[in-house]
Amino acid sequence: AEVKAMSDICCTSANAVAVIRSLASDKILFTPDRNLGNWVKRQVPEKDVVVYDGVCPIHDVLRGANVTKTKSAFPDSIIIAPT
């Protein structure tokens, strides 16, 4: 919350790419999540997106092994994840 309070712009993951593309600046410091930041950086190569080395604690622990274990426990479940 402290990092977001200091930010110039706060957006959701759903509109992060559109927000970055809309900025007049070519250099952006993306915080607080490196996972989303690195994904956005790949989507917007025309901008110099500098990604802060922070994470969402929940998303950072989501690993393939966890997904496999959960899928085994709930074989009829549908897994949805961005690519």
Secondary structure, DSSP 8 states (H G I E B T S, - for coil): -HHHHH-S----TTTHHHHHHH-S-SEEEE-S-HHHHHHHHHH-TTSEEEE-S---HHHHT--HHHHHHHHHHSTT-------
